[in-house]
């Protein structure tokens, strides 16, 4: 699609269903769609953040448990 074209000429290339949908939108609907797009991007970003945060927390817990277990082994070697 030619982004430099005048808006009326850009819509000619769209499918009929899309043209119908867009022609029925009023200002509030357009604002809501813009907000929904921003919200979706935010939710995706937060999903990635929480995924890596959960992986990091799990890795720290496993690392602490492993460190504790191996510390007890080393302590046992010195007190035989």
Buried (B, 14 or more C-beta within 10 A) or exposed (E): EEEEEEEEEEBEEEEEEEEEEEEEEEEEEEEEEEEEEEEEEEEEEEEEEEEEEEEEEEEEEEEEEEEEEEEEEEEEEEEE
